[in-house]
Amino acid sequence: MKRFESLLAYVAAVALFAMMLLTCVDVVGRKLVGNSLPGAVELTEL
């Protein structure tokens, strides 16, 4: 059971990091380039 909990914690950490990275890239793209990533808000909401 401990191994399963560790796996779930790892998956949650990776998902959180991916959402953080997606948001950062979206904001930087919007501010510097004037273009945001298509679907970034929807993926973050999901």
C-alpha positions as CSV (number, residue, x, y, z in Angstrom):
1,M,0.0,0.0,0.0
2,K,2.9,2.4,0.7
3,R,4.2,1.9,-2.8
4,F,0.8,2.8,-4.3
5,E,0.6,6.0,-2.1
6,S,4.1,7.0,-3.3
7,L,3.1,6.4,-6.9
8,L,0.0,8.6,-6.5
9,A,2.0,11.3,-4.8
10,Y,4.5,11.2,-7.7
11,V,1.8,11.4,-10.3
12,A,0.1,14.4,-8.5
13,A,3.5,16.2,-8.2
14,V,4.2,15.7,-12.0
15,A,0.6,16.9,-12.9
16,L,1.0,20.0,-10.7
17,F,4.4,20.8,-12.2
18,A,3.0,20.4,-15.7
19,M,0.1,22.8,-14.9
20,M,2.5,25.3,-13.4
21,L,4.8,25.1,-16.5
22,L,1.9,25.5,-18.8
23,T,0.6,28.5,-17.0
24,C,4.1,30.1,-16.9
25,V,4.6,29.6,-20.7
26,D,1.1,30.9,-21.4
27,V,1.7,34.1,-19.4
28,V,5.1,34.7,-20.7
29,G,3.9,34.2,-24.3
30,R,1.0,36.5,-23.7
31,K,3.1,39.3,-22.2
32,L,6.2,39.1,-24.5
33,V,4.9,37.8,-27.8
34,G,1.3,38.8,-27.6
35,N,0.1,35.3,-28.2
36,S,-1.1,32.8,-25.7
37,L,-1.1,29.0,-26.0
38,P,-4.3,27.8,-27.6
39,G,-6.3,25.8,-25.1
40,A,-4.1,26.5,-22.1
41,V,-7.0,27.9,-20.0
42,E,-9.1,24.8,-20.8
43,L,-6.3,22.4,-19.9
44,T,-5.7,24.2,-16.6
45,E,-9.4,24.2,-15.8
46,L,-9.6,20.5,-16.6
